[in-house]
Amino acid sequence: MITTKKIALVTSLAVLLLQPLASQANPQHDRMRNCNKTAKEKALKGEPRKAFMKTCLSGKTTTTAPLAAAKPNKK
């Protein structure tokens, strides 16, 4: 039978081996963090924020949200 010591050892090894993998941020996470920070600094909300995030996350650089997305025409 599996003893408690063996279970503890296997669990400890798994945590030690997987910890470095979890702490490494990938480029997509960095981009998301930066885009969120910029949108917050610009106080974007609603559609302007959505348009900005779409542009920012796609890798296209922009200083402001597109005006067409910010103010849709209602007829």
N, C-alpha and C positions, 0 to 999 in steps of 0.2 A: 504494500500500500504506500501511497505517497504521504510522506510525513510533512508536518507543518514547516519544518526547517527547509525542506526542498522547495515547497511552495513559496516561502519567503525569499529564498535565494533566486529562484527563477523570476519572481516579480521584481526584485531589486535589480537584477541584470537587465530586464526589459526596460525598466524606467531609465536606467543609466544609459542604455544604448539608444533609446528613442528621444531622450531629452534634447540632444544637439539638433536633431532633425526638426523638432517642433519650434526651436528658437530661431531658426534661420528664416528670415523674411525673404520672400521672393519679390521680383520686380513689380508684379501686379499689386501686391499688398502695399508696397512703397508708393506706387502711383495712386492707389485709392486713398491712402493716408494723406498724401500731398494735395490731391484734388479736394478732399473733404475740408482740409485746413484752409485752402484758398477760398472755397465757397463760403465757409463760415466767416472768414475775414471780410469778404465782400457783402456779407449779410444777405445772401441769395436765398430765396424761398420759392416754393411752388414751381411753376413752369420755367422761370429763368434759371433756377438751380438745376432742374432736370436737364435743360439744354446745355448748361455749362458742364455738368458732370459727364454727359454723353461725349462732348467734344474733348474734355480733358482726359477722360479714360481711354479714348481712342488714340491718344498720343498727339493730337493736333493741339498746338498751343494757341491760346487766346487770352486776351486781357479782360474781355467782357463777354457776357452771355449774348448770343445773337438776338437782335431786336425783334426779328420776325417771330421767334419762339416766345419772346417775353410778352408781346402784345398781340395776341391773335385777333384778327378782324371778325366781329360777329355781325351777321346781317339779319 
